[in-house]
Amino acid sequence: MNFALDPRLAADSFSVGELELCRVLLMNDSRYPWLILVPRRDGLSEIHDLSPRERALLIEEASFAGARLKALSGAKKINTGALGNMVAQLHVHVVARFEGDFAWPGPVWGAGKPEAYTPAAAEERLAALRAALGLDRPA
C-alpha cells in the first residue's frame, strides 16, 4: 500500500510516529499542544471514505491520542475535528486547549499567526509525546 503525506501537512508539522492506522504529527505551533492524525490510506478526503473497521479505528486512535495529550498537558479541554478545507487529505486535529490560551474560547484555526517551536522545544515535546503514546520512533 502506498501512502504519501500531503506536502502542506509535512511542511507544517513534525512526525511523532505511527499508530495502527494513523501517522501522528505534531503541528508546528507552540501555542497549543496539537496533534494531527492522518490515516495511512491514499486518496481519502472524508471519514466516510474509510471502511467501517477503519472508521472505528480512527475514532479509537483519536480518543487515545486525546486522552494521552490531555494527561500530558493538563489541558482543560481537547478539541477534535476533521475539517479538510485547506488540505483535502483526510486528517484529524486533536488540540489541547486551556482557559486563557491565545484563541480561548474560540477555535484555533485562523486565530493569530502560528509560533514555531524552537528546535530544542520541538525535540522535548516530541520525546514527551512519543513516551505518552508509546511510540518508539518517528515515522
C-alpha positions, 0 to 999 in steps of 0.5 A: 500500500502506498501512502504519501503525506500531503506536502502542506501537512509535512511542511507544517508539522513534525512526525511523532510516529505511527499508530495502527492506522494513523501517522501522528504529527505534531503541528508546528505551533507552540501555542497549543499542544496539537496533534494531527492524525492522518490515516495511512490510506491514499486518496481519502478526503472524508471519514466516510471514505474509510471502511467501517473497521477503519472508521472505528479505528480512527475514532479509537486512535483519536480518543487515545491520542486525546486522552494521552495529550490531555494527561500530558498537558493538563489541558482543560479541554481537547478539541477534535475535528476533521475539517479538510478545507485547506488540505483535502487529505483526510486528517484529524486535529486533536488540540489541547486547549486551556482557559486563557490560551491565545484563541480561548474560547474560540477555535484555533484555526485562523486565530493569530499567526502560528509560533514555531517551536524552537528546535530544542522545544520541538525535540522535548515535546516530541520525546514527551509525546512519543513516551505518552503514546508509546511510540518508539520512533518517528515515522 
